[in-house]
Amino acid sequence: QAMGAKYKNKYLGTIGDIGVFSFNVHKHLQCGEGGILVTNNKKIAFRAQLVRNHGEAVIDNLKEQKIYEPIIGSNYRLSELHAAVAIEQLKKINKLNDPRIRLANYLTKELKKINWLDGAEILKNSTHTFYVYPIKFKKEIIKIKRETFVMAMKKEGFILGMGYIKPLYLMPLYQKKEIYPNSKFPFSELKVKYNRGICPVVERIYYKDLLISSICNSQRTKKDIDLFIKAIKKIENNIEELIKYEKNK
């Protein structure tokens, strides 16, 4: 979700052994569906090609047969039509990212004027391409629940997400410790407890602090950001009414 972004002047996706990008319709670079895996390791690349295509490959005349090994694969092939669209989109990635970055920088500047919301903070020698725009909600200052603020913003015409994705260890797969029917493998071999509370920071962010907005997508304009900020200030000016609402709810 961060094609074109950098961390300490290195493109995301090139820092580890493998980088993966989605081309789903909501992403910066999109071709309807699909994605791409990038790596500079030939063995990993070949293994990924096998996994992509039922574990099959034409190997009789392969020069590097030593890296081949039997493997279970599936059908993860991206169609030629999707790939052709994605290639052309990739040539425009900076043009697709730049409007988001400009709007996000403007929103960050405006949010600095509101002491109970924190906008995105970008690390030195890094860039952000803003698939979504994250906002930290400070209940201790504004004195209303995050849910109440989100409800009020919705009435002003702006949809906000709360927390984004639940911490993975709280998903049913980990809570039930079951991947395969009638088997607890591989959890039966792991001495790990996936209890709520083991990652308090990420849980606080998910359940209390984080707001997500798509206000900076490339279809928006500076005028939309101004209306977004205007809605926030309107809520701030009517905060006593919202506090009463919570008490009477």
C-alpha positions in Angstrom: 0.0 0.0 0.0 3.0 2.3 -0.1 4.4 2.1 -3.6 6.9 5.0 -4.2 7.3 5.7 -0.5 10.8 5.7 1.1 12.3 4.9 4.5 15.7 6.5 5.1 16.0 7.1 1.4 15.3 3.5 0.4 12.2 2.5 -1.5 9.8 0.5 0.6 9.8 -3.1 -0.8 13.5 -3.1 -1.3 14.6 -3.1 2.3 14.0 -6.8 3.1 14.4 -9.9 1.1 10.9 -9.6 -0.4 8.5 -6.7 -1.1 4.8 -7.2 -1.9 2.5 -4.6 -3.4 -1.3 -4.8 -4.0 -2.9 -3.6 -7.2 -6.4 -3.7 -5.8 -8.8 -1.0 -7.1 -8.3 1.1 -3.9 -4.5 1.4 -4.2 -2.4 4.1 -5.7 -1.4 2.0 -8.6 -4.3 -0.2 -9.5 -5.3 -2.5 -12.4 -8.5 -3.8 -10.9 -7.1 -6.7 -8.9 -3.8 -8.5 -8.3 -0.4 -7.5 -7.1 3.4 -8.0 -7.4 6.2 -9.6 -5.4 9.7 -8.0 -5.8 13.0 -9.4 -4.8 16.7 -9.4 -5.9 17.2 -13.0 -4.8 17.0 -15.5 -7.7 16.1 -18.5 -5.5 13.3 -16.6 -3.9 12.0 -15.3 -7.2 12.0 -18.8 -8.7 10.2 -20.3 -5.7 7.6 -17.6 -5.9 7.1 -18.4 -9.6 6.4 -22.0 -8.6 4.0 -21.1 -5.8 2.2 -18.8 -8.3 1.5 -21.6 -10.8 0.5 -24.8 -9.0 4.2 -25.6 -8.2 4.8 -26.3 -11.9 7.6 -25.1 -14.1 9.3 -26.2 -17.3 12.6 -27.4 -15.8 14.0 -29.9 -18.2 16.4 -27.4 -19.8 16.6 -25.1 -16.8 20.2 -24.0 -16.3 19.7 -23.5 -12.5 18.0 -26.8 -11.7 19.8 -26.9 -8.4 17.4 -24.3 -7.0 14.4 -26.3 -8.0 12.6 -28.3 -5.3 9.1 -29.9 -5.1 6.6 -27.4 -3.8 2.9 -27.1 -3.3 1.5 -24.1 -5.3 -1.8 -22.6 -6.2 -3.1 -20.3 -9.0 -1.9 -16.8 -8.2 -1.3 -15.8 -11.8 -1.9 -12.2 -12.7 -3.6 -12.1 -16.2 -1.8 -10.5 -19.1 -4.5 -7.8 -19.3 -4.1 -6.8 -15.7 -0.3 -6.8 -16.1 -0.5 -4.6 -19.1 -2.6 -2.0 -17.3 -0.3 -2.2 -14.2 2.8 -1.6 -16.3 1.4 1.6 -17.8 0.2 2.7 -14.3 3.7 2.1 -12.9 5.1 4.7 -15.4 2.8 7.3 -13.8 3.4 6.4 -10.2 4.8 9.8 -9.2 1.9 11.6 -10.9 -0.5 9.3 -9.0 1.3 9.9 -5.6 2.0 13.6 -5.8 -1.6 14.8 -5.4 -2.0 12.7 -2.3 1.2 14.0 -0.8 0.3 17.6 -1.4 -3.1 17.2 0.2 -1.7 15.2 3.1 1.0 17.9 3.8 -1.7 20.6 3.8 -4.0 18.5 6.1 -1.0 17.9 8.5 -0.4 21.7 8.6 -4.0 22.4 9.4 -4.3 19.7 12.1 -1.4 21.3 14.0 -3.9 24.0 14.9 -6.1 21.4 16.7 -4.6 20.2 20.0 -6.7 17.0 20.4 -5.8 15.5 17.0 -2.4 14.6 15.7 -1.7 14.3 12.0 0.9 12.1 10.3 4.6 12.6 11.3 7.1 11.7 8.7 10.5 10.5 9.7 13.7 12.2 8.5 14.9 11.1 5.0 11.6 9.3 4.5 8.4 9.9 2.4 4.8 8.8 2.8 2.4 8.1 0.0 -0.8 8.1 2.1 -2.9 5.1 1.1 -4.9 6.4 3.9 -4.3 9.3 6.3 -3.8 8.4 10.0 -5.0 10.7 12.8 -4.4 10.2 16.5 -7.4 11.0 18.6 -6.8 12.4 22.1 -9.8 11.7 24.3 -8.1 13.1 27.4 -8.2 16.6 25.8 -11.5 16.7 23.9 -13.4 14.7 26.6 -15.6 12.7 24.3 -15.2 9.1 23.0 -13.7 8.4 19.6 -17.0 6.8 18.5 -18.9 10.0 19.3 -16.5 12.1 17.2 -16.7 9.6 14.3 -20.5 9.8 14.5 -20.5 13.6 14.5 -18.1 13.7 11.5 -20.4 11.3 9.6 -23.2 13.7 10.1 -21.0 16.4 8.6 -20.4 14.2 5.6 -17.0 12.7 6.4 -16.5 9.0 7.0 -13.7 8.0 9.4 -12.4 4.5 10.2 -11.5 3.5 13.7 -8.4 1.4 14.4 -8.0 0.0 10.9 -7.1 -3.7 11.3 -7.5 -5.6 14.5 -4.2 -6.9 15.9 -3.5 -10.2 14.1 -3.2 -12.3 17.3 -6.8 -11.3 18.2 -8.1 -12.8 15.0 -10.2 -16.0 15.3 -7.4 -18.1 13.7 -5.1 -17.4 16.7 -7.8 -17.3 19.3 -9.2 -20.7 18.3 -5.7 -22.0 17.3 -7.2 -23.8 14.4 -6.1 -23.7 10.8 -7.0 -27.2 9.7 -10.2 -29.1 10.7 -9.7 -31.5 13.6 -6.2 -30.4 14.2 -4.4 -27.8 16.4 -1.2 -27.9 14.2 1.0 -25.9 14.2 -0.2 -24.3 17.4 0.1 -27.5 19.3 3.9 -27.2 18.7 4.0 -23.5 19.8 4.1 -22.4 23.4 2.6 -19.0 22.7 -0.4 -17.4 24.3 -2.4 -15.0 22.2 -4.1 -13.1 25.0 -5.4 -9.6 24.8 -2.9 -7.3 26.5 0.4 -8.8 25.2 0.9 -5.8 22.9 -0.6 -2.9 24.8 0.5 -0.1 22.5 -1.0 -1.6 19.3 -4.2 -2.5 21.2 -4.5 1.1 22.5 -4.0 2.4 19.0 -6.6 0.0 17.6 -9.3 0.4 20.3 -8.8 4.0 21.4 -6.4 6.3 19.5 -6.4 5.7 15.7 -8.6 7.3 13.1 -8.3 6.6 9.4 -9.4 9.0 6.6 -9.3 8.7 2.8 -9.7 12.5 2.5 -6.3 12.7 0.8 -7.0 10.4 -2.2 -6.2 11.8 -5.6 -9.9 12.6 -6.4 -10.0 15.1 -3.6 -9.0 18.8 -3.6 -7.7 21.4 -1.1 -11.3 22.6 -0.8 -12.3 19.1 0.5 -9.5 19.4 3.2 -10.9 22.9 4.2 -14.4 21.4 4.6 -12.9 18.5 6.6 -11.2 20.9 9.0 -14.3 23.1 9.2 -16.3 20.1 10.3 -13.8 19.3 13.0 -13.9 22.9 14.3 -17.7 22.8 14.3 -17.7 19.7 16.5 -15.1 21.4 18.8 -17.3 24.4 19.1 -20.3 22.2 20.1 -18.4 19.9 22.4 -20.6 20.5 25.4 -23.6 19.2 23.5 -21.7 16.0 22.6 -20.6 15.6 26.3 -24.3 15.8 27.3 -25.2 13.3 24.6 -22.7 10.8 25.9 -24.0 11.2 29.5 -27.7 10.7 28.4 -26.9 7.9 26.0 
